[in-house]
Structure formats: C-alpha cells, structure tokens
Amino acid sequence: MTSPEQLRALVDEYLDGLQLVPELGDLAEAVRYGFEGGGKRVRPVICLATGEAAGAPAQQVLPAAAALELVHSFSLVHDDLPALDNDEIRRGRPSMWARFGEADAILTGDALLAEAFRQTAFYPTPEVARELAEATLGMIGGQHLDIHGEVHDLATLHRLKTGRLFAASVGCGLWAAEVSVTDQLPWRQFGEELGLLFQIVDDVLDEDGYFAIHGADGARALAAEAAGHAQERLAAIDADTSVLGEIVTDLAVRTK
C-alpha cells in the first residue's frame, strides 16, 4: 500500500503538471497560485487511499483527487474575500484577493471550480461529477448558514461546510475505482465520520467552535471519540484500509 506521504506527492506532481486552458490568459498565474499554496492535500489523499484500498491504480483516481483539491482551493479563495472572512493571509502568504485584487480573486475561484469539473469529465460516467457537485453545493449551503448565523448546532453546520467534501473524498474515490453502489455503504459510513473529526481538531487549533463550547480537554475527547468511530467503520470494510486508518490517526493528533 502507498503511504499518505507518497499519495500527497502524487497529487502535487499531478497538479504541477496540470495543463490549464489557454483561454485563461494571464489569469492562469492566479489559478496556479490558488492550488500551489502548500496545503496538506488531505481530501485528495483520502480519495487516492480509498481508490487504492478498493483496488484501483492511482492514475485512475488522480483526476477525481485533483478535482477535490481544486474545489477546496476555490472555497478558500472565495472565503478569504472581504465580503466573507476578509483574510489577507492564507498559509503564510498573501491571500488571493490581497495578492491579485478582488475581481481577479473572484474569477480565479470560478476558474478553479470549472477546472475541477473539467477533471471529472475524464471519467466515462457522470458519478464522480455528480458526487462532487452535490458535495460542493452542500459546502456552499453550510457557508451561507455560517455567515448569516442561522445555525446554532455545530454538528449540522460542520456536516455541510466541512463534512460534505470529506465524505465526497471517499465517494469520488469509490466511483473512480468503479465500486458498485451496492458495495459502497460501509465506505460511506466511514466517510461521514471524517469531516467531524477534522473540524473538531481544527477548532482546537483555532480555539473556537468545539473548543469554545467544550474546552480543550473536552474537544480533544470528542476528537478521540470521532477517530474511534472512524476506525470502527474501517474495520467493517472487507479491504486493506490500513492507509486510511493511518490518515485517521494523523488527523486526530495533528497540531497545525
């Protein structure tokens, strides 16, 4: 099995070699800036690990994995805009709008989203695209709830804003690996646990959300519980899911 670090290297290599359409013109520089920002590539790595565990070669799953990272990058570019979070720094460097201006940041986010779905077109059936589209719409709905303060239930908010794209990381990997819908249930039950785990730990690191409600010890206990549930789901899958188990462990104890 391929390690998470090796899978991340595959994603980076694929994105580095991505051929953007010439119609983007000078905007291509900003688009590359959007997905070459040194992120952890958690979502595409989960996608690749799922596909590998399901028996597919990495090359078969890479377009789906890249599409997930491009959607995630799109969401960050737009989240940083002054109209939303108004963040000038992202991953230790200027955010997209701070570097290229608001207008180009909006267009760059649009281009990242379009490129994500161009990647899904490499598959002969629409399932990867549908999975990603539904997750993206859920993520956008969660962001809308967040900025308008309409939800007081953190679990509901994070299931949409964070969880949908994590669940799709598993789902897209399954479709790319051509796993039949009748065999997907235990995998999808695992995928549903990932977003909650990631968000709880994220809140601990940012000292908000679950941290603000439950305190550091309480939030870490919730993260450990979520990790335990995820590992239980993996144990029910009839495949070598050891790399996915390693990813869960890493998510639970991450410090940045």
C-alpha positions as CSV (number, residue, x, y, z in Angstrom):
1,M,0.0,0.0,0.0
2,T,1.1,3.6,-0.7
3,S,1.8,5.8,2.3
4,P,-0.1,9.1,2.8
5,E,3.2,11.0,2.1
6,Q,3.6,9.2,-1.2
7,L,0.0,9.8,-2.1
8,R,0.4,13.5,-1.4
9,A,3.5,13.6,-3.7
10,L,1.4,12.1,-6.4
11,V,-1.2,14.8,-6.0
12,D,1.4,17.5,-6.1
13,E,3.0,16.1,-9.2
14,Y,-0.4,15.8,-10.9
15,L,-1.3,19.4,-10.1
16,D,2.2,20.7,-11.0
17,G,1.6,19.2,-14.5
18,L,-1.9,20.4,-14.9
19,Q,-2.4,21.9,-18.3
20,L,-4.7,24.9,-17.9
21,V,-6.8,26.0,-20.9
22,P,-5.1,28.9,-22.9
23,E,-8.3,30.9,-22.7
24,L,-7.5,31.9,-19.1
25,G,-4.7,34.1,-20.4
26,D,-2.9,36.0,-17.7
27,L,-5.3,34.7,-15.1
28,A,-3.5,31.3,-15.2
29,E,-0.9,32.7,-12.9
30,A,-3.5,33.4,-10.2
31,V,-5.2,30.0,-10.8
32,R,-1.9,28.2,-10.1
33,Y,-1.3,30.4,-7.1
34,G,-4.6,29.1,-5.8
35,F,-3.8,25.4,-5.9
36,E,0.0,25.6,-5.3
37,G,-0.2,27.1,-1.8
38,G,1.3,24.2,0.1
39,G,-1.9,22.7,1.5
40,K,-1.9,19.4,3.2
41,R,-3.9,17.8,0.4
42,V,-5.9,15.8,2.9
43,R,-9.0,15.4,0.7
44,P,-7.2,14.1,-2.4
45,V,-5.1,11.9,-0.3
46,I,-8.2,10.3,1.2
47,C,-9.6,9.9,-2.3
48,L,-6.5,8.1,-3.5
49,A,-6.2,5.9,-0.4
50,T,-9.9,5.0,-0.9
51,G,-9.4,4.1,-4.5
52,E,-6.3,2.1,-3.8
53,A,-8.0,0.2,-1.0
54,A,-10.8,-0.6,-3.4
55,G,-8.3,-2.0,-5.9
56,A,-7.8,0.9,-8.4
57,P,-4.4,2.2,-9.5
58,A,-3.6,5.8,-8.6
59,Q,-3.6,7.0,-12.1
60,Q,-7.2,6.0,-12.4
61,V,-8.2,8.0,-9.3
62,L,-5.9,11.1,-9.7
63,P,-8.3,13.3,-11.8
64,A,-11.0,12.8,-9.1
65,A,-8.5,13.5,-6.3
66,A,-7.3,16.7,-8.1
67,A,-10.9,17.8,-8.6
68,L,-11.4,17.6,-4.9
69,E,-8.4,19.8,-4.2
70,L,-9.4,22.3,-6.8
71,V,-12.9,22.6,-5.2
72,H,-11.3,23.0,-1.8
73,S,-9.0,25.7,-3.2
74,F,-11.9,27.5,-4.8
75,S,-13.7,27.6,-1.5
76,L,-10.6,29.1,0.3
77,V,-10.2,31.8,-2.4
78,H,-13.8,32.9,-2.0
79,D,-13.9,32.5,1.8
80,D,-10.9,34.9,2.1
81,L,-12.7,37.7,0.2
82,P,-13.5,40.9,2.1
83,A,-17.2,40.2,1.7
84,L,-16.8,36.9,3.6
85,D,-13.8,36.4,6.0
86,N,-11.7,39.3,4.9
87,D,-8.5,37.4,5.4
88,E,-5.3,38.9,3.9
89,I,-3.1,35.9,4.7
90,R,-3.5,32.3,3.7
91,R,-0.9,29.6,4.5
92,G,1.7,32.2,5.4
93,R,1.4,34.2,2.2
94,P,-1.0,36.8,0.8
95,S,-4.5,35.5,0.2
96,M,-5.7,35.6,-3.4
97,W,-7.5,38.9,-3.3
98,A,-4.7,40.5,-1.3
99,R,-2.2,39.4,-4.0
100,F,-4.2,39.8,-7.2
101,G,-7.2,42.1,-6.3
102,E,-10.8,41.2,-5.5
103,A,-12.0,41.0,-9.1
104,D,-9.3,38.5,-10.2
105,A,-9.8,36.6,-6.9
106,I,-13.5,36.1,-7.8
107,L,-12.6,35.0,-11.3
108,T,-9.9,32.7,-10.0
109,G,-12.3,31.0,-7.7
110,D,-14.7,30.5,-10.6
111,A,-11.8,29.1,-12.7
112,L,-10.7,26.7,-10.0
113,L,-14.3,25.3,-9.7
114,A,-14.6,25.0,-13.5
115,E,-11.3,23.2,-13.7
116,A,-12.4,20.8,-11.0
117,F,-15.3,19.7,-13.1
118,R,-13.2,19.5,-16.2
119,Q,-11.1,16.9,-14.4
120,T,-14.2,14.9,-13.6
121,A,-15.0,14.8,-17.4
122,F,-12.1,12.3,-17.8
123,Y,-14.4,9.6,-16.5
124,P,-16.8,7.8,-18.8
125,T,-19.8,8.1,-16.4
126,P,-21.1,11.1,-14.5
127,E,-21.0,9.7,-11.0
128,V,-17.7,11.4,-9.9
129,A,-19.0,14.8,-11.2
130,R,-22.4,14.3,-9.5
131,E,-20.8,13.3,-6.2
132,L,-18.5,16.4,-6.3
133,A,-21.3,18.7,-7.4
134,E,-23.6,17.7,-4.6
135,A,-20.8,18.0,-2.0
136,T,-19.9,21.4,-3.3
137,L,-23.5,22.6,-3.1
138,G,-23.7,21.3,0.5
139,M,-20.4,23.1,1.4
140,I,-21.8,26.3,-0.1
141,G,-25.0,25.9,1.8
142,G,-23.0,25.5,5.0
143,Q,-21.0,28.6,4.3
144,H,-24.2,30.5,3.8
145,L,-25.6,29.3,7.1
146,D,-22.3,30.3,8.8
147,I,-22.1,33.8,7.5
148,H,-25.7,34.5,8.4
149,G,-25.5,32.9,11.8
150,E,-28.6,30.8,11.1
151,V,-27.4,27.6,12.8
152,H,-26.5,27.1,16.4
153,D,-26.0,23.3,16.0
154,L,-22.3,23.0,15.2
155,A,-22.7,19.4,14.1
156,T,-25.2,20.4,11.4
157,L,-23.1,23.3,10.3
158,H,-19.9,21.3,10.0
159,R,-21.6,18.4,8.3
160,L,-22.3,20.7,5.5
161,K,-19.4,23.2,5.5
162,T,-16.6,20.7,6.1
163,G,-18.1,17.2,6.2
164,R,-19.6,17.1,2.7
165,L,-16.3,17.5,0.9
166,F,-14.7,14.9,3.2
167,A,-17.5,12.4,2.6
168,A,-17.1,13.1,-1.1
169,S,-13.4,12.4,-0.9
170,V,-14.4,8.8,-0.1
171,G,-17.3,8.8,-2.5
172,C,-15.3,10.1,-5.5
173,G,-12.6,7.6,-4.8
174,L,-15.2,4.8,-4.9
175,W,-16.7,6.0,-8.2
176,A,-13.3,6.4,-9.8
177,A,-12.4,2.9,-8.7
178,E,-15.7,1.7,-10.2
179,V,-17.1,0.3,-6.9
180,S,-20.7,-0.7,-7.4
181,V,-23.3,1.2,-5.4
182,T,-24.3,-2.0,-3.6
183,D,-20.8,-2.3,-2.1
184,Q,-20.4,1.3,-1.1
185,L,-22.3,1.6,2.2
186,P,-19.5,0.7,4.7
187,W,-17.1,3.0,2.9
188,R,-19.6,5.8,3.0
189,Q,-20.3,5.3,6.7
190,F,-16.6,5.8,7.2
191,G,-16.6,8.9,5.0
192,E,-19.3,10.5,7.1
193,E,-17.1,10.4,10.2
194,L,-14.1,12.2,8.7
195,G,-15.4,15.8,8.4
196,L,-16.4,15.9,12.1
197,L,-13.0,14.6,13.2
198,F,-11.2,17.2,11.0
199,Q,-13.4,20.1,12.2
200,I,-13.1,19.3,15.9
201,V,-9.3,19.2,15.7
202,D,-9.4,22.4,13.6
203,D,-11.5,24.1,16.3
204,V,-9.0,23.0,18.9
205,L,-6.1,24.5,16.9
206,D,-8.1,27.8,16.3
207,E,-9.5,27.8,19.8
208,D,-13.1,28.3,18.6
209,G,-16.2,26.2,17.8
210,Y,-16.0,23.0,19.7
211,F,-13.1,24.3,21.7
212,A,-15.1,27.3,22.9
213,I,-18.0,25.2,23.9
214,H,-16.2,22.1,25.4
215,G,-12.8,23.5,26.3
216,A,-9.5,22.0,25.2
217,D,-9.8,18.7,27.0
218,G,-13.5,18.2,26.1
219,A,-12.9,19.0,22.4
220,R,-9.9,16.6,22.3
221,A,-12.1,13.9,23.9
222,L,-14.7,14.5,21.2
223,A,-11.9,14.2,18.5
224,A,-10.7,10.9,20.0
225,E,-14.3,9.7,20.0
226,A,-14.8,10.6,16.4
227,A,-11.5,9.0,15.4
228,G,-12.6,5.8,17.2
229,H,-15.9,5.8,15.3
230,A,-14.0,6.2,12.0
231,Q,-11.7,3.3,12.8
232,E,-14.7,1.2,13.7
233,R,-16.2,1.9,10.3
234,L,-12.9,1.0,8.6
235,A,-12.8,-2.3,10.5
236,A,-16.2,-3.2,8.9
237,I,-14.8,-2.9,5.3
238,D,-13.5,-6.0,3.6
239,A,-10.3,-4.5,2.2
240,D,-6.9,-3.4,3.3
241,T,-7.7,0.0,4.7
242,S,-4.5,0.5,6.7
243,V,-3.5,3.7,4.9
244,L,-6.9,5.2,5.6
245,G,-6.5,4.2,9.3
246,E,-3.2,6.0,9.3
247,I,-4.8,9.1,7.9
248,V,-7.5,9.0,10.7
249,T,-4.8,8.7,13.3
250,D,-2.9,11.6,11.8
251,L,-6.0,13.8,11.6
252,A,-6.8,13.1,15.3
253,V,-3.4,14.2,16.6
254,R,-2.5,17.0,14.1
255,T,-1.1,20.2,15.6
256,K,-1.3,22.5,12.6
